[in-house]
Amino acid sequence: MQGRYSQAEAIYKENYQLAKRLLGEMHPDVAGILNSLAVLYDAQFKYAEAEKLFTEVLLIIRSQFGNNHPQVATTLNNLATVYGSLERFSEAEELHLQVLEIRKNIFGEEHPDITNSYNNLAEIYLAQGKYPEAEKYYKLALSLRKQLLGHNHPDVAFSLNNLSTLYAAIKRYNEALSYRIQASHIHDKLISNVFAFSSESDRLAFIDKIRGSFDLFLSLIYQHFANSQEAINSAFDFILKRKGLSATSLTAQNQAFYNGQYPHLTEKFHQLQELSNQIIHLTISASQTQNLTNYQTNLNQLQNQYDNLQKQIATQEPEIQLSQQIPNREAVASALPANSVLIEFVQIDVFDFQAIRAKRETQWQPFHYLAFILPVGKPDTVQMIDLGEVEKIDELISKFRLQVSDVNAQTLGFKKSIPVKPKLQIKQYNPVDSIQLSKLILAPILEKIDNNCQKIIFAADGNLNSVPL
């Protein structure tokens, strides 16, 4: 779940060897471990390995339970997902329809697994450009997920993002943006829970895991809302949240907890950590519950306890309360120095919403650098500038750094303290690359900045971090 795939793979393999020795090769628990390992391979785009393992799992499960069993449905679903990734759409559709029929026979019309089947069918139809069919099943999945899981569940955000992608494909851009914004609000809450008591590496892995929604959101704005001030403002808020959350999410609270600054709150911190773990565990195990009413009740109770405990801690320690605030353009604009402007760079992977996978059309386009301009005290006047393709700019950055670096400089070891008198060397400098780089990444920005501006604050991204702006 955190994206720590190599560690997960090692544990699964060790688990598999142990279970096989203790239980035998055809035991359902062995099949469960193989299924988890196959899911891991699928997440890493290792489709051949995933298909092989899912086929083995299906053989074991059918031999133990027959054809009409939840685990058989799950394995067929996973195999169909692999077929979809391999663009074997007819086989994928056939299996997903089988899975839907099995699940309805077992669970009835209302169950989280039914929503997964609706969603997976919609993805197969979307990949083939069958938009009416895709919309039908995406809507069914969203409606049922809201009913069963609540409006703030990550699966609801997943459905909202999927519908947004579909509406962008059929040029219903306003609906696409609305759904994308709704999904981002759910992710904000999920990130806050996941970040509450985790290491920096865990946080970065989780952010990388949901990176796709970041690129899709900004691709939508960049391609279809470049002239909408409201949409650009929303995009900038989204960027600030994603770039700032890693640093600001409950930082003061963690410091207070780990440094022991407030011993009278230690017990509350431990309670908060335990509640956070319970919420995450219950959330990701929704499809395994037998009683959805109890599931919703338990989740609501845990969330209320978590929220109330956070409020108790925040009221006692002001700096902890500050850590709960998610950054936005209003806060940043008011914090900027007088006569200044913030330039927020962001690197995005551009997505072509109209491209159809089944026709072998390229969906992911070259990366671009965007620059967002925020003047002090003017949060509703954010400007967005497309600086061009990342590859071209990064190539110029490499040439520029080679020009200005003394690559032939003499370095002294630590074993000898012999003074070395440096020879005067005048290195020829060719300014062509730096001038071109300046034209690409600075000139378009400077054209948009007010003449009264006295200070420019740069927030870099990607290889722009290595340029002395």
Summary of the structure (lengths in Angstrom):
residues: 469
radius of gyration: 26.2
end to end distance: 37.4
largest distance: 85.4
contacts: 1423
relative contact order: 0.07
helix: 67%
strand: 8%
